[in-house]
Amino acid sequence: MVVSNVYLHSLSQFKIPTKANTSHYLSLSFLSPPTPVFSWKAMLHLTAGRVAGLLSRRGVAAFSSSGVKMASHGHGGVTEQTDMSVPLYWDRLDTPLPDRPYKDTLSAADKSLKQKEKGPWNSLSKEEKLALYRIMFNETYAEMKKPTGEWKTVFGGIFFFIGFTGLVVLWQRYYVYPPHPPTLDDEWQAMQVKRMLDMRVNPVEGFSAKWDYEKGQWK
Amino acid sequence: MISAAVLRGIGTLTRTRAAFTAPLAVRCYSHAKVETDEEFDSRWVTYFSKPDLDAWELRKGMNTLIGYDLVPEPKILDSALRACRRLDDLASAIRILEAIKDKSGPHKEIYPYVIQELGPTLQELGISTPEELGIDKV
């Protein structure tokens, strides 16, 4: 691997003073291109932070964790935007151990479980181990990787808009197009062809040359 | 104009071609020393073996290791799992195993091999695999 020995050697000796204090590690992984795990909610939290900064304090957007709700009538300037100055939690396939545990505030039961964790792990039951996992992490890898069914939304949207366009075109046909020209009717076309033949249009190699004048039919 | 630039470009190409047809043995590779696999492994084993490794360093090490284009050797993972034990962090230990399975990608034989190699350690430390806890399925 091309990681320099100096870097990792110093790493093992002492913490590298990062830009953000030694006790916080601000992971810049959120700046990298999207991974399979892409959360609209998280993105909305981030952009909301910036947008809310730009908007006046009155027209505030409050975001709840249950979904994407835009409330333009905020109450008294209360903003809920992600505080980017503290370590954040991310469910990412390429970052197995995020900067902080998922659950910050532990209930009494959780706290006692954490105490039990200090002892031998063989004495923990499966449920306790699962509970410990869920304290630390939000989604398991399997949950992170599960298919979203987003493709159904995409195709649904595509077909819907194609259908809508079809309706627009139909409306156009009746309300926008000029009246149907009579020159495109079959009988007009027949009279036109007869006139062209009578005029001997392109009689040598073209149009009238294909007409058999004796028999009165196409050659 | 486009054609003039192309012609000029072709001119430079033909001019410098003589230099490139010099002895084939001389390649323009870097002369830096390449670390062997064993050196890489032992470096990482040492990293996680630090007795007073703290949680940050564990996270940093693990995230960096997973960022590489490889699946870590069982001995590195053994060292990392023991570091989790020193930090009283069972959840991270299980997460590491999940990450290894994910890292193997389409090579389904890697993860069972790693679990097999780590078997004694997992028994000793009491770490359940994701399969045992049922979190390998949704």
Interface residues (C-beta under 8 A of the other chain):
Chain A: M1 V2 V3 N5 L8 L11 S12 K15 S23 Y25 S27 S29 L93 D94 T95 P96 L97 P98 D99 P101 K114 E117 K118 P120 W121 N122 S123 L124 K126 K129 L130 L132 Y133 I135 M136 F137 T140 Y141 A142 E143 K145 K146
Chain B: E35 F40 R43 T46 Y47 K50 D54 W56 E57 L58 R59 K60 G61 M62 N63 T64 I66 G67 Y68 L70 R85 D88 D89 L90 A91 S92 I94 R95 I96 E98 A99 K101 D102 L125 G126 I127 S128 P130 E132 L133 G134 I135 D136 K137 V138
